[in-house]
Amino acid sequence: MVERPQFQRIASAFWISLLALPCSIAIARRSRHVCCILAISLIATMCSGQGVTETSVPLGDALNHALERSLLTGANAKPFHMKLHLFESTDPSAESDYRAQIEEYWVSPGQWRRSIDSPDFKQTVIVNGDQVSEQNTGDYYPLWLRSFIIGIFDPVPDADQWNKLGAKITQITLANGQHSDACARMKFRLGTDALNNDAFANVCFDGSGLLKFVGSPGYSMEFHDYKGFGKKMVARRYQDDPQPGTELVANVVLLEELKKPDPSLFSIVQPTPPEGRLRSIQVDQATIERAAEGQPSLTWPPVQSGKTSGLLSMYISVDRHGQVQEAYPLNSDNAGLQQAAQEQLLRWKLKPIVAKDVPVQAEAGLTFRFETTLAANAAQAAMPAPSAK
């Protein structure tokens, strides 16, 4: 279970309607949480006189429509049996830790069974009415794996918050009838009142109005290869890049109607009480700093290029014993320092974080200020050569 406060107490938020694929030209850059696409004013200039039209719709309407059409567990959903194979496409060998098999039997929101099988963590959850059974093997539920479970079964966990913001998205229709993608982006500050950095949340739709990308600190997912299933259009491939150079893919290998569900699949002999279930909560930087008292401050190695002072943000996930298990880059004034920050954060051992007297997993976005120098060889290379006399 992952508990997410409303956009992590976002401050100083603003919305921009963004467009992709204007005039058949796609100019975009996607990192883990940032979808940078040309702004409207530039697009209007580029497409002027080319017979294109623009259509603006409330973001909430577009989001609701996309979920109604594609959410497997939403309204008008029929019972299903689903299997997915998750792997690291950048390292498809059996040695990668980024791999899992996911299986779901779903009858209704009040009756379903989910199994997750990965190298270091296995989980079976059964929900039957007001009873829940949760069996875990392994002490830590990885953030990268939870992101796929969210993306498959609850792809926009903060949908109500997006709906309340009153933003609009604009889609371009070309002269040949082709529709552009459409995105909305929110920029906010991540960190503390005294030290904070830019962070982003994004939601994107493809030309047919289906979800294409959803992202915010701690969760992002791409949706590809939609195909029909009953009255729904369901993505058959899910993709996430938790850090540069690592691409994870989950392919649907089976999706079939569950016509005669076996009641024994949902049988619960001994329910698991809430305090016995593995929970993960989002916390703020102040909570992490209190739990990290006594841990060494981050040190910054010399850099080969770029800024020698500025801000760097990371997203971490902590197990129930306080050990940082995952650390991913978010935004930095010098990307050359992200690996050093990651390596040091993964050595942090915090005081266990507790909710309702029970140790929980925790995740948070953290912002740091760095001060460093140029490496000696970089500084020498930057010095002008002595003039010949």
C-alpha positions as CSV (number, residue, x, y, z in Angstrom):
1,M,0.0,0.0,0.0
2,V,1.4,3.4,-1.0
3,E,0.0,6.5,0.7
4,R,0.6,9.7,-1.3
5,P,-0.1,13.2,0.1
6,Q,-1.6,15.7,-2.4
7,F,1.3,16.3,-4.8
8,Q,3.7,16.2,-1.8
9,R,2.5,19.6,-0.4
10,I,3.3,21.4,-3.7
11,A,3.9,25.1,-3.5
12,S,4.3,27.8,-6.1
13,A,2.5,25.7,-8.8
14,F,1.7,26.9,-12.2
15,W,0.3,25.1,-15.3
16,I,1.2,25.3,-18.9
17,S,-0.7,23.7,-21.7
18,L,1.8,22.0,-24.0
19,L,1.7,20.5,-27.4
20,A,3.6,17.8,-29.3
21,L,4.0,16.8,-32.9
22,P,3.1,20.3,-34.4
23,C,3.3,20.4,-38.2
24,S,4.4,16.8,-38.1
25,I,7.5,17.8,-36.2
26,A,8.1,16.3,-32.9
27,I,10.6,18.2,-30.7
28,A,10.5,16.6,-27.2
29,R,12.7,15.4,-24.4
30,R,11.6,12.9,-21.8
31,S,13.5,12.2,-18.6
32,R,12.1,10.4,-15.6
33,H,9.8,13.2,-14.5
34,V,10.1,16.0,-17.1
35,C,8.4,16.1,-20.5
36,C,9.7,19.2,-22.3
37,I,7.6,20.1,-25.3
38,L,7.3,23.2,-27.5
39,A,5.1,25.9,-26.1
40,I,1.9,27.2,-27.8
41,S,3.3,30.5,-29.0
42,L,6.2,28.9,-30.8
43,I,3.9,26.3,-32.4
44,A,1.4,28.9,-33.6
45,T,4.3,30.6,-35.4
46,M,5.6,27.4,-36.9
47,C,2.2,26.3,-38.1
48,S,0.8,29.6,-39.3
49,G,-0.9,29.3,-42.6
50,Q,-0.6,25.5,-42.8
51,G,-4.3,24.7,-42.3
52,V,-4.1,23.4,-38.8
53,T,-6.7,23.9,-36.0
54,E,-6.4,24.0,-32.3
55,T,-8.9,22.5,-29.8
56,S,-8.7,23.2,-26.1
57,V,-10.5,21.1,-23.5
58,P,-10.4,21.0,-19.7
59,L,-7.7,18.8,-18.4
60,G,-10.1,17.1,-16.0
61,D,-12.4,16.2,-18.9
62,A,-9.6,14.7,-20.9
63,L,-8.3,12.8,-17.9
64,N,-11.7,11.4,-17.0
65,H,-12.3,10.4,-20.6
66,A,-8.9,8.6,-20.9
67,L,-9.5,6.7,-17.7
68,E,-13.0,5.7,-18.6
69,R,-11.7,4.3,-21.9
70,S,-8.7,2.5,-20.6
71,L,-8.8,1.7,-16.9
72,L,-9.1,-2.1,-16.5
73,T,-10.5,-1.8,-13.0
74,G,-12.8,1.2,-13.7
75,A,-16.5,1.6,-14.6
76,N,-17.9,-0.9,-17.1
77,A,-14.9,-3.2,-16.6
78,K,-15.4,-6.8,-17.0
79,P,-13.7,-9.5,-14.9
80,F,-10.3,-10.4,-16.2
81,H,-7.2,-12.5,-15.8
82,M,-3.9,-10.8,-16.6
83,K,-0.2,-11.8,-16.7
84,L,2.7,-9.5,-17.3
85,H,6.4,-10.0,-17.8
86,L,8.6,-7.2,-16.5
87,F,12.3,-6.9,-17.5
88,E,15.1,-4.5,-18.0
89,S,15.3,-3.9,-21.7
90,T,18.8,-2.3,-21.3
91,D,20.0,-5.5,-19.6
92,P,17.7,-8.4,-20.6
93,S,19.9,-11.0,-19.0
94,A,18.7,-13.2,-16.1
95,E,21.2,-11.4,-13.9
96,S,19.3,-8.1,-13.8
97,D,17.5,-7.4,-10.5
98,Y,14.8,-5.5,-12.4
99,R,12.5,-8.4,-13.4
100,A,9.2,-9.8,-12.2
101,Q,6.1,-11.7,-13.1
102,I,2.8,-10.1,-12.3
103,E,-0.6,-11.9,-12.3
104,E,-4.0,-10.6,-11.5
105,Y,-7.5,-12.2,-11.2
106,W,-10.0,-9.4,-10.9
107,V,-13.8,-9.7,-10.5
108,S,-14.6,-6.3,-8.9
109,P,-13.0,-3.7,-6.7
110,G,-14.1,-5.8,-3.8
111,Q,-12.8,-9.2,-5.1
112,W,-9.4,-9.7,-6.6
113,R,-6.1,-11.5,-6.3
114,R,-2.7,-10.2,-7.2
115,S,0.6,-12.1,-7.3
116,I,4.1,-10.5,-7.7
117,D,7.2,-12.6,-8.2
118,S,10.6,-10.9,-8.3
119,P,14.1,-12.0,-7.3
120,D,14.1,-10.3,-3.9
121,F,10.4,-9.7,-3.2
122,K,7.2,-11.8,-3.6
123,Q,3.7,-10.8,-2.6
124,T,0.2,-12.3,-2.8
125,V,-2.7,-10.0,-2.0
126,I,-6.3,-11.2,-1.9
127,V,-9.2,-8.9,-1.4
128,N,-12.6,-10.4,-0.7
129,G,-15.2,-8.0,0.6
130,D,-13.9,-6.3,3.7
131,Q,-11.3,-9.0,4.2
132,V,-7.7,-8.7,3.1
133,S,-4.9,-11.3,3.0
134,E,-1.3,-10.2,2.3
135,Q,1.6,-12.6,2.2
136,N,5.1,-11.2,1.6
137,T,8.4,-12.9,1.0
138,G,11.2,-10.4,1.4
139,D,11.3,-7.3,3.6
140,Y,11.4,-4.6,1.0
141,Y,8.9,-3.8,-1.7
142,P,11.0,-2.0,-4.4
143,L,9.9,1.4,-5.6
144,W,10.5,0.5,-9.3
145,L,8.2,-2.5,-8.9
146,R,5.5,-0.5,-7.1
147,S,5.5,2.0,-9.9
148,F,4.5,-0.7,-12.4
149,I,1.7,-1.9,-10.2
150,I,0.4,1.6,-9.9
151,G,0.8,2.2,-13.7
152,I,-1.1,-0.9,-14.6
153,F,-4.0,-0.8,-12.1
154,D,-4.2,2.8,-10.9
155,P,-2.3,4.9,-13.5
156,V,-3.2,8.3,-12.3
157,P,-3.1,8.0,-8.5
158,D,-3.7,11.8,-8.0
159,A,-6.5,12.1,-10.6
160,D,-8.7,14.2,-8.3
161,Q,-5.9,16.7,-7.7
162,W,-5.3,17.1,-11.4
163,N,-9.0,17.6,-11.9
164,K,-9.3,20.4,-9.3
165,L,-6.6,22.6,-10.9
166,G,-8.7,23.9,-13.8
167,A,-6.0,23.5,-16.4
168,K,-6.7,23.1,-20.1
169,I,-4.8,21.1,-22.7
170,T,-4.6,22.0,-26.4
171,Q,-4.5,19.6,-29.3
172,I,-3.5,20.4,-32.8
173,T,-5.4,18.8,-35.8
174,L,-3.3,18.9,-39.0
175,A,-4.7,19.5,-42.4
176,N,-4.6,15.7,-43.1
177,G,-6.7,15.0,-40.0
178,Q,-3.8,13.7,-37.8
179,H,-4.0,14.7,-34.1
180,S,-1.1,15.8,-32.0
181,D,-0.3,14.6,-28.5
182,A,-1.3,16.9,-25.7
183,C,0.3,17.4,-22.4
184,A,0.1,19.5,-19.2
185,R,3.0,20.1,-16.9
186,M,3.1,21.5,-13.4
187,K,6.2,23.0,-11.9
188,F,6.7,23.2,-8.2
189,R,9.4,23.4,-5.5
190,L,10.8,20.3,-3.9
191,G,12.7,20.5,-0.5
192,T,12.3,22.7,2.5
193,D,11.4,26.3,2.9
194,A,15.0,27.3,3.1
195,L,16.4,25.0,0.4
196,N,14.3,23.9,-2.6
197,N,14.6,23.0,-6.2
198,D,12.4,22.8,-9.3
199,A,10.4,19.6,-9.8
200,F,7.7,18.6,-12.3
201,A,4.5,16.6,-12.7
202,N,3.2,15.8,-16.1
203,V,0.3,14.1,-17.8
204,C,0.3,13.4,-21.6
205,F,-2.3,12.1,-24.0
206,D,-1.8,10.6,-27.4
207,G,-3.7,11.7,-30.5
208,S,-6.7,9.5,-29.7
209,G,-7.0,10.9,-26.2
210,L,-5.5,7.9,-24.3
211,L,-2.9,8.2,-21.6
212,K,0.6,8.3,-23.0
213,F,2.7,9.4,-20.0
214,V,2.1,10.2,-16.3
215,G,4.9,11.4,-14.1
216,S,5.8,13.0,-10.8
217,P,8.6,12.6,-8.3
218,G,8.5,8.9,-7.2
219,Y,6.3,7.6,-10.0
220,S,6.3,7.8,-13.8
221,M,5.0,5.5,-16.5
222,E,4.7,5.4,-20.3
223,F,1.7,3.6,-21.9
224,H,2.1,1.9,-25.3
225,D,0.4,-0.5,-27.8
226,Y,-3.2,0.0,-26.9
227,K,-5.6,-2.8,-28.0
228,G,-9.2,-3.5,-27.4
229,F,-10.5,-5.6,-24.5
230,G,-14.3,-5.5,-24.1
231,K,-15.3,-1.9,-24.1
232,K,-11.8,-0.8,-23.0
233,M,-8.6,0.1,-24.8
234,V,-5.8,-1.4,-22.7
235,A,-2.1,-0.7,-23.0
236,R,-0.1,-3.8,-23.7
237,R,3.3,-2.4,-22.9
238,Y,4.3,-0.2,-20.0
239,Q,7.7,1.5,-19.7
240,D,9.7,3.4,-17.1
241,D,13.2,4.8,-16.9
242,P,14.0,5.0,-13.2
243,Q,17.4,6.5,-13.9
244,P,19.6,7.3,-16.9
245,G,20.6,4.2,-18.8
246,T,18.0,2.0,-17.2
247,E,14.8,1.2,-19.2
248,L,12.2,-1.2,-17.7
249,V,9.4,-2.7,-19.7
250,A,6.3,-4.7,-18.7
251,N,4.6,-6.6,-21.5
252,V,1.1,-8.0,-21.2
253,V,1.5,-11.7,-22.1
254,L,-2.1,-12.7,-21.3
255,L,-5.3,-10.7,-21.0
256,E,-8.5,-12.7,-21.0
257,E,-12.0,-12.5,-19.7
258,L,-12.5,-14.2,-16.4
259,K,-15.8,-15.9,-17.2
260,K,-16.2,-18.4,-14.4
261,P,-13.9,-17.3,-11.6
262,D,-12.9,-20.1,-9.2
263,P,-14.2,-19.0,-5.7
264,S,-11.1,-20.7,-4.1
265,L,-8.9,-18.0,-5.7
266,F,-10.4,-15.4,-3.3
267,S,-10.7,-17.6,-0.3
268,I,-9.2,-16.0,2.9
269,V,-8.6,-18.3,5.9
270,Q,-6.8,-15.8,8.0
271,P,-7.2,-12.1,7.2
272,T,-4.1,-9.9,7.6
273,P,-4.8,-6.9,9.9
274,P,-3.8,-3.4,8.7
275,E,-0.7,-3.3,11.0
276,G,0.5,-6.6,9.5
277,R,0.5,-5.3,5.9
278,L,3.5,-3.7,4.3
279,R,2.9,0.0,3.9
280,S,4.9,2.7,2.1
281,I,4.3,6.4,2.8
282,Q,5.6,9.6,1.3
283,V,7.2,12.0,3.8
284,D,8.8,15.4,3.5
285,Q,12.5,16.3,3.6
286,A,12.3,17.4,7.3
287,T,11.2,13.9,8.3
288,I,14.1,12.3,6.5
289,E,16.5,14.8,8.0
290,R,15.4,14.0,11.5
291,A,15.7,10.3,10.8
292,A,19.1,10.8,9.3
293,E,20.7,12.5,12.3
294,G,24.3,11.2,12.6
295,Q,24.6,10.3,9.0
296,P,27.5,11.9,7.1
297,S,26.7,14.9,5.0
298,L,27.1,14.5,1.2
299,T,30.5,15.4,-0.1
300,W,31.0,16.6,-3.7
301,P,33.9,15.4,-5.9
302,P,35.5,17.7,-8.4
303,V,33.6,17.9,-11.7
304,Q,34.8,17.8,-15.3
305,S,32.5,20.6,-16.5
306,G,29.4,22.5,-15.6
307,K,28.5,24.5,-12.5
308,T,30.6,24.1,-9.4
309,S,27.8,25.3,-7.1
310,G,24.0,24.9,-7.2
311,L,21.2,22.6,-6.3
312,L,20.6,18.8,-6.8
313,S,17.5,16.8,-6.0
314,M,17.1,13.1,-5.6
315,Y,14.2,10.7,-4.8
316,I,14.9,8.0,-2.2
317,S,13.0,5.0,-0.9
318,V,13.8,3.7,2.6
319,D,13.0,0.2,4.0
320,R,11.3,-0.5,7.4
321,H,14.7,-0.7,9.1
322,G,15.8,2.7,7.9
323,Q,18.2,1.6,5.1
324,V,18.0,3.6,1.9
325,Q,17.3,1.0,-0.7
326,E,16.8,3.2,-3.8
327,A,18.0,6.7,-4.9
328,Y,17.1,8.2,-8.2
329,P,18.1,11.6,-9.7
330,L,15.4,14.2,-10.3
331,N,16.9,17.5,-11.2
332,S,20.4,19.0,-10.8
333,D,22.4,22.1,-11.8
334,N,25.2,19.6,-12.6
335,A,24.2,16.1,-13.7
336,G,27.8,15.0,-13.2
337,L,27.2,14.9,-9.4
338,Q,24.2,12.7,-9.5
339,Q,26.1,9.4,-9.3
340,A,28.1,10.6,-6.3
341,A,24.9,11.6,-4.5
342,Q,23.3,8.3,-5.3
343,E,26.2,6.3,-4.0
344,Q,26.4,8.2,-0.8
345,L,22.6,8.1,-0.1
346,L,22.5,4.3,-0.6
347,R,24.9,4.1,2.3
348,W,22.6,6.0,4.7
349,K,21.0,4.1,7.5
350,L,18.2,6.2,9.1
351,K,16.2,5.7,12.2
352,P,13.1,3.6,11.2
353,I,10.1,5.7,10.2
354,V,7.0,4.8,12.1
355,A,3.3,5.4,11.3
356,K,0.6,4.5,13.9
357,D,3.4,2.7,15.9
358,V,4.3,0.4,13.0
359,P,7.6,0.7,11.0
360,V,6.9,1.6,7.4
361,Q,8.7,2.0,4.1
362,A,9.1,5.7,3.3
363,E,9.9,7.7,0.2
364,A,10.8,11.4,-0.3
365,G,12.3,13.9,-2.6
366,L,15.4,15.6,-1.2
367,T,17.2,18.7,-2.3
368,F,20.9,19.4,-1.5
369,R,23.2,22.4,-2.1
370,F,26.5,21.5,-3.6
371,E,29.8,23.4,-3.7
372,T,32.7,21.8,-5.5
373,T,35.6,22.6,-7.9
374,L,36.7,21.8,-11.4
375,A,38.9,18.7,-11.6
376,A,42.6,19.5,-12.1
377,N,42.7,18.1,-15.6
378,A,39.5,20.0,-16.5
379,A,40.9,23.2,-15.1
380,Q,44.2,22.8,-17.0
381,A,42.3,22.1,-20.3
382,A,40.3,25.3,-19.8
383,M,43.4,27.4,-19.4
384,P,44.5,29.3,-22.5
385,A,47.6,28.0,-24.1
386,P,50.7,30.3,-23.6
387,S,51.2,32.5,-26.6
388,A,54.4,31.9,-28.7
389,K,57.0,34.6,-28.4
